């Protein structure tokens, strides 16, 4: 039943114009739709901008040795500003985003049926929202339907436009599916493309290091491990413990201890 509902999203997203008025009325009466207020959106955007700025400075500090890191930071900030401006100028898109936010809340507590229903409403209003397709793909993966998930990932990346962070995240999940399907070379290629697209996601570095170890390319693995541990020290210390506890890293555990001793 859940997979049929997931599949119906793909068929229904193009009926938006017919249902827009009705959906707008329903959204106005959702008890949780406090995000619809422009004032509250401005408040949340302000808080988010502070967090993004702080995170960006941490990343820049940790990754000073990477080429083009300042260019990436500039592109990230410009893309964020464009999304905010687009949301303010397009209230219909904002409405779809508000519903998607409610869907995310439901998904994160495991209420997948409610999440799917909200994603359907969001896509009816805005059938070009890459984040909504990505969220549906995550539920498909939770349901164990990798093929359906890939279909929604295809839609997500097709509409991702100039959002490198989201594109890289989508590539990461392609890679997870391909590794599970027994194609480590294709998974490695996806991880490399994800890293080229967006260098700030530490999980990409972690997965790249694992992939290179599994391929036997220890020098490349150590490169990503070293930079991951340096960045994790300031951004997310949990990755230090994750590396040490992951069996794939056991063959280079002595080298990892030496790296940690220098930090």
SULHU-V311509 format. One record per pair of residues at least 12 apart in sequence whose C-alpha atoms are under 8 Angstrom apart, sorted by sequence separation. I is the first residue (numbers start at 1). J is the second residue. D is the distance in Angstrom with one decimal. If there is no record, write none. Layout:
I,J,D
I,J,D
This chain:
103,115,4.2
137,149,4.3
175,187,4.1
209,221,4.3
60,73,7.9
102,115,7.5
103,116,7.1
119,132,6.3
136,149,7.5
137,150,7.0
157,170,6.8
174,187,7.4
175,188,7.0
191,204,6.5
208,221,7.2
209,222,7.0
103,117,7.8
137,151,7.8
156,170,7.6
209,223,8.0
103,118,5.2
137,152,5.3
175,190,5.5
209,224,5.6
102,118,7.1
103,119,6.0
136,152,6.8
137,153,6.1
174,190,7.0
175,191,6.4
191,207,7.2
192,208,7.2
208,224,7.1
209,225,6.1
56,73,6.8
119,136,7.3
153,170,6.4
191,208,6.1
100,118,6.5
134,152,6.4
172,190,6.7
206,224,7.2
99,118,6.1
100,119,5.8
133,152,5.4
134,153,5.8
171,190,5.7
172,191,6.0
205,224,5.7
206,225,7.0
99,119,7.2
116,136,7.0
133,153,6.7
171,191,6.8
188,208,6.9
205,225,7.3
153,174,7.7
99,121,7.2
100,122,5.8
133,155,6.4
134,156,5.5
171,193,7.5
172,194,6.5
206,228,7.0
99,122,5.7
133,156,5.1
171,194,5.6
188,211,6.1
205,228,6.3
132,156,7.6
150,174,7.1
188,212,7.9
96,121,7.6
97,122,7.0
130,155,6.9
131,156,6.6
168,193,7.6
169,194,7.2
96,122,4.5
130,156,4.1
168,194,4.3
202,228,6.5
95,122,7.9
96,123,7.2
112,139,6.9
129,156,7.4
130,157,6.6
167,194,7.3
168,195,7.0
184,211,7.5
130,158,7.6
96,125,5.8
130,159,5.2
168,197,5.9
95,125,7.9
96,126,6.1
129,159,6.7
130,160,5.4
167,197,7.3
168,198,5.9
202,232,7.8
226,256,7.6
104,135,7.5
128,159,5.9
129,160,7.9
146,177,6.8
225,256,7.7
229,260,7.5
93,125,7.4
100,132,6.5
107,139,7.6
165,197,7.5
172,204,7.1
92,125,7.0
93,126,6.2
164,197,5.7
165,198,5.6
222,255,8.0
226,259,6.6
230,263,7.1
92,126,7.7
164,198,5.7
214,248,7.3
218,252,7.9
131,166,7.8
213,248,6.9
134,170,7.3
165,201,7.9
213,249,7.5
206,243,7.8
210,248,6.3
45,84,7.7
210,249,7.3
38,88,7.9
36,94,7.5
36,95,6.7
36,98,6.4
35,98,6.0
33,98,6.9
33,99,7.6
27,95,7.8
33,102,7.7
32,102,7.5
24,95,7.9
27,99,7.5
79,162,6.7
79,163,6.6
76,163,7.9
76,164,7.6
76,165,8.0
23,121,7.0
23,125,7.7
20,124,7.4
19,124,7.3
20,125,6.1
19,125,8.0
13,120,7.4
16,123,7.7
12,120,7.9
16,124,4.4
17,125,7.6
15,124,6.4
16,125,5.3
6,116,7.0
13,123,5.5
14,124,6.8
16,126,7.3
2,113,7.3
5,116,7.6
9,120,5.8
13,124,4.8
16,127,7.5
12,124,7.0
13,125,8.0
13,126,7.9
14,127,6.6
9,123,7.8
13,127,5.3
72,198,7.6
72,199,8.0
6,136,7.3
6,140,7.4
3,140,7.3
3,143,7.7
2,143,8.0
7,148,7.5
59,200,6.8
3,145,7.8
63,227,7.6
62,230,6.5
63,231,6.8
62,231,4.9
59,231,7.1
62,234,7.3
58,234,6.9
59,235,7.4
58,235,6.6
55,235,7.8
